[in-house]
């Protein structure tokens, strides 16, 4: 098959990595794979050189005076004209393409492609990568209304699927695959640092504010908190750290490339998100054997990964006291920490890349043949 994978860019986190890994898997299985992006930014992840890349726009296309001026004075008009121009470019690509199937991820690209459904002669598979109930209401409504135009849907969790009610017939639930770099890890038996770690973009969904307040509430003076990731909430979080007199105790470490080496000897990993699909950061922390605490984030991803008290601890979203107590429970019970660590390593083995991406390939083939599937 020739399969076109469509996503805004290859710069980012979860969805972009899943798409690149899927492209690499499919190319190794003998398929012809093209990735379509809005812009020609470099990929954040290693992409097989045999995967073709195409772009709706090129970075070198310089904005004219119209594009420079109108956004400041007539932003709504500019958005409308930009959408029209973007769809015109996309339609031109569709007409030239001889692909057998489109697989599209993320809200904007899903809506754009489905809005051009009448121009697409091959099947379209859309993949929901988050929890739709938390989207902007207008975006959520459009996704719901246009969902029947897709020939198939891929979800990470049943909770995400349920957001679309009865609007989808052909679907499958496929969790994220564990990054192969984290597979087959052994339980860490060395001296752990007195550090609690979190990995995630600094934005409201990830709710690092909750974690910082829980760290302060826990009153564990011999420990520090390290938060890895970058995002628009950095100034707010830094001000919060200073206002709680946690300077020198809580550190915003920014984006790093060697996250595995930096967190594997921490005492606890904490996911503080309000909502998630299948959280890659939690999956990878469990693979490293880190004792994990997670919010019961909307979308159901944490519950897919963690059996509370067996291979991690789950606390209510937004509950500072419960999160502080869960962190202290692990720090004060070394036997529990070791048991959770060992169980977590075993749990994540079911998320190996070969078994996960083979499900994607099988679903694409089934959809092309017109078969229906709703099995995990």
N, C-alpha and C positions, 0 to 999 in steps of 0.2 A: 504493500500500500504506500501511497504518498499521503502523509499526515501533516497538516499544518497546525502548529501550536501557537495560539494567539494570546499575548499578554502585553500590558503597556510597555514594560522594559524588563531587562534582566538584572536590574539594580534593586536590591531589596532583600527580603528575608524569606519567610516560609513558602509562599506561593511560587516565587521565582526559583527557589532551589528545587522544589518539587518538579516544576516544569523542566528545568535543565536536566535533572536526573532521569526524568521520564524520557526526554529526547535522547539522552545517551543510551538508555536501555533499548528503546525502539530501534535506534540505528544499528545496534549490535545484533538485533533480531532480524536484520535484513530489510527493514522498512526504509523508505525514502522520507526523511524528516526535514521540514522547514519550520523555522521559528519566525513569526511575524511580530514586530514591535512597533510602537508609535515612533520611537526615536532610536538613533544608532548609538546609544550609550554602550560602553563595554560591559561584559557580563561579570557579575560578582562571583560566578561559579565556573568551574572548569567545564567547558563544552567541547564535545567531540568535534574535531575539525571537519568531519564529514557532514555535520549538520549545517544546512544552509540557513542563513539569516537574511530576512528582508525587512524593510522599514517603510512605514507610512510617510515619515518625514526624515530629513537628514539634518543633523546638528548644524551643518555649514549653511543651511538656508537662513539667511539673515532677515530679520523682520523689517518690513518696510515702514514708512512713517505712519501709515494707517494703523499697523499693529502696535506701534510704540505709543500712540496718542490715545486712541479710542478706549483702551481698557481703563484709563484713569477717569474718563468723563462719562462714558456710557458702558459700564461693565456688563449689564444684562444683554445689551445689543452685541457686545463683543463675544460673550459666551455663546450666543445663538449663532453668530456668524462663524465662530471657530468650530462649533459642532458641525455646521453645514459643510465647511471646508474639509474637516476631518473625515466625514462620511463620504464625501466626494472622492477623496484620495483612497479610502478603503474600498469603495465600490470599484474603482479602477483596478486595484490589486485583484479583487475577486474575479473580475472579467478576464484578467490575464492568467489567472491561476488554473492549473489542471489537477488540483488536489482531490483526493478521494474522501477526505474527512477533515473537518475543522474541530479542534478541541480548544476551547476558550476558557480562560480563568480571569477572575476579578470583575467587579461590578460594571465598570465603565466599558470594558471591552466586550463583556457579555451583552450589554444593552446595545452597543454599536453594531455588533455582528447580527444580533437577532432583529434589529430594526431594518437590516438589509436582507432579511430572510428570502424575499422573492427573487433576489439576484443570486442566491447561493443554490446550486443544483445538487450539492452533495450533503450528506448528513452533518449536523452540527451537534457536538456534545459540549455542554456547559459544565463547569466544575465550580461549585460553591466552596470557597476556602475559609469562610468565617461563619459567624452566627448572624443570619439576616435580620433577626429581630432588633439588633442594635444599629442597623443602618439608618441613615437619614430617611424619614417616612416617605418622601417622594421617590427616592431610589428603590426602597423596599417595595412600594406599590408597583412601580414599573417592572421590576424583576418578576413579581408575582404574575402580572398581567401578560408578560411576554414569555414566561416559562414554557407554555405549550408549543411555542415555535421551535424549541430545541428538540432534537431527536433522542437525546439522552442526557441524563444528569449524573454527576458524580458528587457525592457528599462525603464529608469526613465522619460525621456522626448522625445518629438517628434524630437527635434534637434539631439539627440544621435541616434535615429532610422534612420534618414535621412543620416547619415554618411555611412550606409551600402547600400544605394541606393536600387537597386532591387534584392539584393542578399539574401533577407530573405522573406519568405512568411508567416510563422506562428509566429506571435509575439503579444505582448501586452505591453502597456505602463502603468506602475504602479509606482506612486511616493513613496517616503519613507513614512513610518508611523511615526507619532509623538510618541515619548517615552511616555508611560502611566504616568510616573511621572510628566509630564508637561501638561497633559490634564486637562481641567476644571479649569484652573487657573482664578482667579479674577484679575481685573485691580488693579495694585499697587496704593494705595492712600496715602502712607506715604511720608515722606521727602526723595526725591531722592538725592543720593550723586552726587557731581560734578565730575562724572567719565564717560568716554566713554570706552566701552569694545569691545573686539574682541576675538573670540574663534576659534582656528584652528592650525593645525600643522605649524611649522615654516619652510616652504619650499616655493619654487618659485611660485607654483600654487596659494597659499593663498595670496601672494603679500602684506604682512604686511608692506613692505617698502613704498608702496603707502599710507597706512593709517598713518604711522609715519610722512611722509612728508606733508600729508594733515593736520594733527594735528598741525604741526609747522606753516603751511600756515594760518590756521584759526586764530591764535593769540588769544587764549582764556586762559589767564594766570590763571584764577581761577579754571581751570579744569585739570585733569590728565587722562592719557590713560593707561588702563590695558589690556595686551594681554595674554590670557591663552592658553597654548599649548607648546609643545616641538618639537624640530627638528634640522636639520643640519644647519639652517641659524641663529641660536642663536648668534654665535660670530659676524657675519656680521651685524645683527640687533642691537646688543649692541654697536658696533662701530658706527653705523649710529646715534643712540640715543646720543652718546657722541659728535659726530662731529656736531650735530645740537644744542648742548647745552641744551639737554632735560633730562639730568640726574636729577632725582628727580621729573620728570613730566611724563615720560613714563616708564612703568615697564613691564618686561617680567616675568610673574608670574609662568610659567612652567605648568606642568600637575597637575590637582587637581581632586579630586573625588566629591566634593560638589559644582560643578559649578553653579547649580541652585540657591543656597543660596548666592553665591558670586556676581552674576551679576543682580539679580532681581531688585535691587534698583538703578541701573545705570541710567543715563540720556538718553544715546543713545547706541545702539548696531550697529556695522559697520561690514559688510562683504566686504572684499576688493579683493576677488578672481578674477583671470583671467578667470577661467573656473570651472564648477561644474556640478554635476548631480543635484539632489535635495539636497541642503545643509542642513544637520541636524542642524547645529549650528544656522542658520537663522530661521529655522522652530521652534526650541525650544525658541529662543529669542522672536519671535512673540507670542508664546503661553504664555510667561511670561508677555506679555503686554509691552515689551520694544519698544519704538519708534525705527524703524530700517532704516538704510541706507545700500543699497547694490549696488555693481557694477552690470552692465547688463552682467554678466559673460557668456561666451560662454558655450553652452550646454542647455541654456534656463531655468535652475532651478529657478533663481531669479524671472523671469517673471511668472512662474507657481505660485509662492507664493505671489508676490507683484503686486498689481495694483498701479502704480506710483501715489503718492499724496493721495491715499485712505487709504491703510493699510501699507504704507512704502514709502520710496523714492528710486528711482533708478538713478544711474549716470553711465556715460560711463566708460568702463574699462580703467584703467591707467590714468584717468584725475584727477590730484591732485587738480586743482582749483575747479572743479565741486564737488568733494567729500568734500573739505573744506567748500564750500558754503552750501551744503546739511546739513552738521553737524550743522553749525551755524543757518540755517533756523529752525531746530527743537529746538535748544537751545533758540532761540529768540522768538519762537511762542508757548507758553504753551498750547493754545487752540488747535492748530494743533497737538501737541504732544499727547494730551489726546485723540483726535479723532482717530489718527493713532493707538494708543495703543488699544483702544476699538475695532476698526475694525479688527486689527490683531488677537486678541483673538477669535473673531467670525470666521475669515477666516480659521484658522488652525483646527477647529473642524471637517472639512471634511477629515482630515488625521488621524482619529482615527484608532488604530491598528486592531480592529475587521474587519472593512470594507476593509482595505488595504490587510491584510493577507488572508482574504477570497478570494480575487481576485487571489492571488498566488495559493491557493489550487485549485480553479476552473480551472485555466489555466493548472496546472499540470494534472488534471483529463481530461480536453479536449484534451491535447496533447497525453496522453496515449490512448485515444479513436480515435485519428487521426483526431479530429476536428480542424478547423482553427479559429483563432481569431485575430483581430487587433483593438479591441475596448479598450478604456481607462477604 
